[in-house]
């Protein structure tokens, strides 16, 4: 029985309680972040929400949907937008600026 007790104590880190507490805090933060990302993906935006977010008029949003330039969801007669799809659409439309040396 003594051998078992010695083996168990050899593997216990002196600050194990603090390390477990830190690991729990980190996991909690990661779970909250993940949950926020999931909620963001599920959220449906109205035309007004999206127009405000993009700083354009509602008629511009309707024009883009009519021309199929922006991803949208049709719910009966209403148009809605998924935040994750809008984010991806914006990322595809982003350009990297190249620096040119003027001589």
Steps between C-alpha positions, in 0.01 A plus 500: 500500500787735569626463143166618363502809720854586393414463131193720537688781672784496249262602219315776684625846406539737797274764339246260353198682647608831347566333163161331499333831587686677217405224256134531602508877446656456158243239400216725619634790292531279193147366545357851533685609186378195308142554619513865387622389157213250474245763599644737240464236230137432592392865504288620209529866407225715356552730203520793739753319724724424206464847347607653833788255534632572149417873506286482187132566434230236523428548130862406427456176694179423309676575172786265589257221590302554179823472299614202713817685599470423870408176681149507649220283632142542388237445772169535325507854367772613740873507435748408774876463515719258695782683674757227427413507128527879491840482673623246243359712216684807631823302534475388138457862393804624698818596323855502628675825430840465339765755572669639191829679505489824305832580342 
